[in-house]
Amino acid sequence: MLQDIRENAQGTIAKIIIGLLIVSLSIWGMDAIIGGFSGEPEVATVNGEEITEREFLRLVQLESRRRLSRMETPDPSLLNEDQIRKDVLESLIQQQVLIQDARQQGLQLTDADIDALITQMPQFQVDGQFNRDRFVSTVRNMGMGVAEFREAMRKQYVVNQIRAGIVQSGFAADENVAQLLRIQNQTRDFRVLTIPQDTVAGEIEITDQEIQSYYEENRSAFQQPEQVDAAYITLSLGALAETIEISDEALQDYYQQRADDLAREERRASHILIEDGERADETIATIQERLAAGESFADLAKEYSIDTASAEQGGDLGYAGRGVYDDAFEKALFALNEGDVSGPVETSFGVHLIKLEDVRRSEVPPLEEIEGQLRNELAREKAEARFAEVRTQLADSAYSAEDLAGPAQELGLEVREAKGITRDGGTAPFDHEGLVRQLFSEDVLEAGYNTELIDVGDNVSVVARVREHREAQQLSLDQVRDDIRAALTDSETREALRQRAQEIVAGLKAGQSLDDLGAGEWTRYEDQPRSASGPGTAVMQTVFSLPRPDQGKASYGQAINTGRAAVVALDAVNEGEVDPASTEFTQLSQFLASLEGQREYTAYQQYLRNQAEVERP
């Protein structure tokens, strides 16, 4: 086993495992893997081995930071600390179980094995050769010592070997793949009869008694919610920049400093886009392995990329400068040398591998053409230096002030007003949950204090106070009469349409025609896939939920949508085509196999967890 590890140390799986280890350690730190020191208080023991309190608390802190970093506007008060502690402890228990299992299977790395792995990792190489200074620097940047990193590798590598072995053993039978593709690619022939709402409009009559009854039965739905009117001060970097004047001399100096940057650089990129899911890591690893084996990036883009438009061109995205792509994509692209391929880059579109094909530069534009842009940039730079100082002054001044007029006058800021803010929020900046929660806190709502200075966006901070508070009030019937009438009309119209559709379906099943039923005419659709948009979403959902019709007969159903109903007659189900040699078949087979392997690994993890003796003080 260990000889295999040595021989495969340069393989894709080894690189991925160490890469994941490095990323993991940069987030979690060493304590997430090797634990604390002996003799410390423990939070649990797993088969007699301790999980120390130091280890646990450190990981809780790091997990809290990680969850904050994922918030659009980080707010520590939104964290569920009890859930974080519970999740962290369970993850530590599960991790300890896996490490013990690897040890019991005899999967251990010697110092020589670890040396071989470290010296062959690209992260620690310069010009293709291991560089100790690069290694030590990288490890220290993760907040670790060399010995800690080696111990972490020793444990995590063998655990991931077990995981990789189980996941890669997953298998999907060809017939199961074919059956899924037949269903997925299935098309259907059907007819649709549309029943517009005006055909039942004459049946709808809403009485005053119905309105009164609805109001009484749903009084809680007709309340004016608790509201406040608030005064507030907004401090933003953008607004601060607008107050800064830039002289012509400063502008000229800035233009000269930016000359190299202003010579617009455009880069020609190609990419392979993979859907971000459970299978993404495996797919990326496969692509990287095939690239390393010498296969063409363009050919792999055509085979794997879900960006179909660029995939047809071998992933080619053409030339583009800065400010065109997603921030993460741009950062990775502009860090590449010509001909290089990036590591996995995550964006909102999925996971990318990016190749830099070419670089070209344009001339520096005349100052007159970009004067406005440069003035704004320079003003913003100067504002950034001032922003932190003003923010501190505002926070201190507002904390001790009895209103907002004083802090505003002191700092040259404007006091604004927002009305009708509820506990669910209001218009910006009161769409920020943390600011609203403070506004309705006891100190602010009842004691009359200002809120704290809350960061509601990037370089945007707000302090507020309540000017007027209004308790929730019951709305009168007259105030909501029209709303109730509209709701009842809509409800009764939908019911009338549903009944009409049911009557038509019953008549058709009894052998009557549309002419017999006075119902209009069919609209016919043939060979429609699940993704067809023409008939409408509700109709397509009904079509593909109906049972396969008997020979010479139709299956009937109905769909109710806003403003109309539809009767659906399903005439035929056309089996989807399946080509075992197609890319579609191969990709689905790999996906199902990976899914099955992951299920087996999850079951294996759960088995180990269930067998473990876990004690908590």
N, C-alpha and C positions, 0 to 999 in steps of 0.2 A: 504493500500500500504506500509506504513512504518513498519507495523507489519511484513509483508512479507519480507521486507528488513532485519529486525532483525533476523527473523527465518532462513534466507538464508545467513547470513553473513559468514558462514563457507563454503558455496557452491562453486563450481568450478567457476561459473560466477563471483562471488564477488572477488575471488582470482585473476582471470584474469584481471578484471577491475582495481583492486588496483595495481596489478603487472604492468599493462600497464601505470598506472598513475605514478608509481615510476620511471619507465624507461623514460617516457615522461618528468617528472620533472627534472630528472638528466641531460637531454639534454637541455630542454628549460628554466628551472628555474621557479620560482614562477610567474614572471611577465607574462608568457605566459597564465596564468589561471586567476589570480585574479586582474590583472591590476595594475595600479599605484595609486598614491594618488590624491585626489581631488584638484582642483585648478590649475592643470597643463595644459599646452597647449594640445589640442587634435588633432588627425589626422583624426578622423571621429566620428560621433555619429550614433548609431544604435537604432532606436525607442526612441530617446532622451537620451540614455545612452552613455557616452563618452568612446572612446578608446584613451588613453593618448599617447602623443608623447614619453614619457619615456618608456612606455610599448612597443610601436612600435619599437623604436630604439634598445632597448635591444634585442628584438626578431630578428630584422634584423641582428644584430651582431652574435647572436647564430646560426641563419640559415646559415650565411656565413661560420662560423666555421664548421658546419655540412657538408656543401657541399664540403669544402676543405678536410675534413677527408675522403670523399668518393673518392677523386682523388688518382690515383696510385702514382703520384708525385704532392703533393699540390703546387699550383701556384695561388696566389691571383689575378694576372692579368687576369686569365681565367674566373673569376666570372663575371656574368652578373648582376651588382648591381641593375639596373633598374628593371629587372625581379624579383630579390629577394625581393625588396621592394614591388612590385606589389603582389607577391604571399603571402608575410607575411601579408599585409593589408587585403587581401581577406580572408585569414585563420582566422584572428582575427574577422572580420565581421561575418563570418560563425559561429565561436565559440560563439560569443555573442548572435547571433540569437538562437542557440540551448539552451544556458543557460536560456535565457528569456522564451523560450517555456517550458522548464522543470518547471520553476517557475510558469508559468501560469497554468500548469496542477496540481499544488499543490504538486509537488514532491520535498520535502525538507527533509533534515536530521536534527534531533535535536542533541544537544551535546552528548546525551546518545547514539544515533545511531552511531555517529562517534567513540565514545569511544569503543563501541562494535566491530566495524570493526577493529580498530587499535589493540586492545588487542588480537584479534583472528588471526592476520596475522602472518604467519611463519617468515617473515622477521624481526619481532620485538620480537621473542621469543628465550629463552634459555632453553634447556631441556623441551620443550613443554609448557613453561609458559612465559607470557608477561614479558619483562624486559625493564624497563623505560630507563636505560642507553643505551641499544642496540637501542631503538627507537630514543632517542635524537641524538645519534651518527650517525645513518643512515640518519636521516633527515638533520643534519648539513653537512654531506658529500655531500648532494645534493645542498648545498648552501642555505638552507632555515631555517627559524625558525619554531618552533612547531606550532604557531598560523597560520602561512602561510600554512603549510602542511594540517592542519585541514580544513582551508577554501577551499583549492584546492580540497580536498576529497569531501567536501560538494557539490561543483558545478559539478565536473566531474563525480561523482558517479551517480547522477540522470540523467545526460545527457546520460551516457552509458547504464543506465537502459532502457531508451527509445530506444536507438539503438538496444540493445539486443532483446527487445520485438518485434520490427519490423522485424529485420533480422530473428529471429527464427520463425516468422509467415509465412515465405515463404513456398510455396507448389508446388510440381511437380506431375502432373497426371501420373499414372502408364503407361498409353498408350503412353504418350510423351516419357517416359523413354524407353519403349519397342521399339518404333519406332526408336529412336536414336541408340539403341543397334543393331537393325536389320540392319540399314545402316552401322554402324561401323564394324560389324562382317560379312558383306556381302562378298562373294567371286565371282569370275567371271571366265568363261571358254572362252578362246580366242586363236586365231592363229596369228603368226607374220611372215611377210616376210621381211627379211633384204635386203636392197639395198646398197651394198658397194660403196664407192666413185669412185672406179676404173671403175665402169660401165658407168660413165658419164665423166671420165677424158678426153676422146678423143674429147669431145664437148667444152672443155675449152681452149680458146686461148686469151691471154692478149696482146694487141697491145701497141706499144709505145705511140700512140695517147691517148689511154685510161689512161695510166699512167700519161701522161702530163696533161690531163683534171682533173684527180683526184687530182693531186698535186695543180693545180691552184684553184680548188674549195675548197681545205682544207688546204690552206697555213698556217693558224693559228695553225694547228695541228702539223706542222713540224717546230717547233722553238726550238732552244737550249735555255732552260730557263735561267734566270738570275742566276749567280752562284758566290760563293766566295770560295777562299781557305783561311783556317784559321789556325792560331797557337793557341794551347791551353795547359793548364796545368790541369791535373787531380789529385785531392787529394782524396785518398780512404783509408778507415780504413784497408782494406786488405793489400794494398801496404805498409802502414805504419807499420803494424805488421811484415811484412817480413824483415824490417830493424832492428828489435829488437832481440838481442841475449839473450837467456835464459841459465843461468848457470846450471850445474848439481845439485848444492846445492838448487837453487831455484826450480828446477824441482822436486826434492825429497820432499821438503816442500809442494809443491802444490799437489803432489800425496797423501801425508798423509792427507792434508786438504780435499781432494776429496774422501777419502776412502768410506765414507757412500754413496755418490752419485754414485761411480763407481761400487758398488755392484748392478749390473743391476736389476732394478725392472721391472717386467712384470705384466701387468694387463689384466685380462680376462674380456672383455666387451661384452655386448649385446646392440643392439640399434634398435630403430624403426625410420625409415627414412620416412618423409612426404614431398611431393612436396611443394616447397615454392611458395605460391600463395594466392589469396584472401581467400581461404578456409582453409589455414594452421592453423590459430589461433583456428578456431572452431574444427578442427580435433584433434589438440593437446589437447584442453580442454576436448573433449570427452574421449580421451585415459586416461588423467590424472584422470578424474572422475571415470572411470572404474577401474583404478589401485587402487584408494583410496577405492573403494568398495570391493577390495580383488581379482580382477581378475588377472590371470597370465600374467606377462610381455611377456613370450614366446608366449602365445596364441594371445595376442594383436599384437605382431610383425608379426605373420603369417597372421593376418587379415588385418593389416593396412600398413605394411612396403612396400615401393616401391623398396627396395633392395631385390629383389626376391631370390638371392643366400643365404643371411643370414636369410631371413624370413623363409625359409623352415626349418632352424635349430633354430627357435625361436628367431632370431635376434643375435645369437651367432657369435662373430667375432674372438673368440680364444684369445690366449695370445699375447700381443705385448708390447714392451717397448716404450720409448720416441723416437720421430723422425719418427714415422710410419704414424700417422694420421695427418689430417689437424690441424693447430695450435689451432683453437678454440675448436675442438673436443678433442684434447689432454689436453688442459688446463682444460676443464670440467671433463674429465675422471680422471685425477690425483688429482682433488680436492674432489673426492667422497670417502666416506667410504664404506667398503664392504657391499653390499646389497642395497645401496642407488640408487635412480634414479634422474638424473639431471633434471633441467628445460629445456625449449626449447633451443637448440644450433644451430645457423645458420652457415652453411658452403656453399661452392660452389655447393654441392650436394643437398642441401635442408635443412630441419629442422629436428633435431634429438632429441629423448629422449634416454639417455644413462644410462644403469644400470651396476654397477660394480659388477661382479660375484665373482672374486677371485683375490688375490694378491700373487705373489711369487717372491723371490729374489735369485740372483745367487752370487757366491763368487766374491771378488775383483780380477780383472785380474792382472797378474804380470805387473810391470812397463815396462818391455821390450816390451810387446805386445801393449801398448798404448802410448809409449813414444812420437811418432810423434804427435798424437792427443793432448796430454797434452801440449807439447811445443807450438803448434798452439793456443790452448785456452789461455794459459798464456800470450803469446805474444799479442794476441788480447785484453786481459784485459788491459795490459799495454798501448797498442795503443789507446784504448778508452779514457784513461785519457789524452793522448797527443793530440788526434785528434782535440778536440774543440779548444785547444790552437793554434795549427798549422793552423787551419781553419781561426781563427781570424787574425793571422799574415798574411796569404795569402790574405785575403780579403782587409786588410788595405794596404799592399804593392802593390797589383795589382791596387788598386783604384788610387794611385798617380803615378804609373810607366808609362813611355812612351812606354814600350814594356813588354814582359814577361820574357826576359832573366834575368833581375835583380831579380825579385821575385823567379824565379826558382833556381838561384844560391844561393840566400840567404837561402832558405829552403831545398836545396838539392833535388829538384824536376826536372822532365824532361819536356822540351817543345816539344810537338808533333805537327804534321801537318795533316790536313784533307783537301782533295780537292773535288771540285765539289759539294759543299753544296748549295742547292736551298732553296727557301722560304718554300718548303714542307719538308725540312730536309735532312738528309743524314745518314751515318752510325753512330753508337754510338760513342760519346755521343750526336751527333747532330740529334738524333731521339727524343730529348726532345724539346717540343714545345716552352717552355719558353726561353730556351737557343737560339734557332734559331731566335725567335722573337727579342731578344736583339741583336743578331749578325747582323740582317738586320735593326736595328734601326738607326736613323739619327746620334746619337752620336757616334756609333761604326762604321757604314758603311762610313759615310762622314767625321766626325770630327776626326776619328782615335783613339778614346778611347778604352780601354779594356771594356769587359762586366763586369757586376757585377759577384760575385762568386755565381754560381747557383747550388742548390742541385738537381742533376739529378737522384738520387737514394738513397737508405739507406746508409748513411755514405759515399756518393760519391759526391764530389763537383767539379765543372769545372769553370774556367775562360778562356775566349778566346778573340782573336782580329783578325781582317781581315788583311790578307796579300795581297790578290789580289781580285779585284772585276771585274766581267765580265757581261756586260749588255746582255739582251736576244738578240739572233741572229737568223735570218732566215736560216734554213738549205737548202742547194742547192738540186736540183732534183737528182743529181748524188749520194748525200749522203743518200737519202731515197728511191731510185728507187727499191731496192730489197724488202724493207719493203712494199712499195705500191703494188708491183707485188704479194707478198704473201697475202696481204689483199684482193686484187681483186680476186685472185684465190680462196681463201676461200669463198668469197661472191658468186661468180658465181657458185662454186661447190654446195653450199647449195641451190641456186636457181634451179640448174639443178636437184638435188636430189628431191627437193620439186615438181617440174613439173613432174618428172618421177613417183613419188608416186601418184600424182593426176591422171595421166593417167591410172595407174593400178587400182586405186579405181574406176574411171569412168567405166573402162572395166568390173570390177567385178560387179558393180551395174547393168550393162547392160546384165549380165548373162554369161560373158566369164569366162573361167578358167585361172589359171596361165599358163598352157601349151599354151593356145591360145595366151596369152600375152607375152610368152617367158620370164617369170619373175622369174623362180626358184621354190622353194618349201616352203610350210608352216612349221613352227615350232609350235607345239601344246602345250598349257598350260591349265591345268584344276584345278578348285577349288583354284584359287590364291587369297590370301587376299591383302588388300591395302599395307601391309608392305613387300610384296614379292620383293626381290632384284634381282633375277635371270634375268628377262627380261630387267631390266634397268629402271631408274627413269622416263625418258621421255616416255617410252612405258607404264609404269604403270599409269602415269598421263593421258595419252590418253585413256587407257582402262577404267578407272573409270570416265572419262568425257563423254563417249559415251552413247547415250540413250539405254534403254532396247530394244533388238531386238524383232521383231515380230516372232511368232512361225514358225520355219523352215527356217528362214532367219537370216542374220547377219547384224550387224551395222558396218560400216567401218570408219576408221580414219587413220591419219598418224602422225608420230613423226619424227622430224628432230634432229639428234644428231651430235656431232663432228665426221666427217669421214664417216657417213652413214645416211640412212633414213630407216624408217620402215613403212610398211603398216600393220594395225591392223584390224582383223576381230573379233568382239565380238559376240560369239555364244550364251552365256547364262549368266543370272544373278541369283546367288544362294543366297536366303535370309539368313541372319545371324540368328543363333539360339539365343533364349532369354530364360533365366531361372529366373523367378521372385524371386526365393528363393536364388539366387546366391549372393556372395559377390559383384560381379561386378554390379549387378542390384541395390543393396542397396547403394553402394558407389556413383553410378551415380545419383540415386534418391536424396541422401543427397546433392550432389554437385549442382544439378539443383535447389533444394529447397533453398539452401543457396544463390545461384546466384540470384534467384528471390527475396529473402528477401533483399539482398543487393541493388538490383535495386529499390525496393519499398522505402528503406531507403534513397537512393540517391534522388529519386523523392520527398520524404518528405522534405529532406534538401533544395532542390531547390525551393520547394513551399514556405517554410519559408523565404528563402532568397529573393524571388521575392516579397513577401508581406511586407518585412521590409522597413522602411523608413530610408535610409542611406544618411547622409549628410557629405560632405568633405569640409573643409575650402578652 
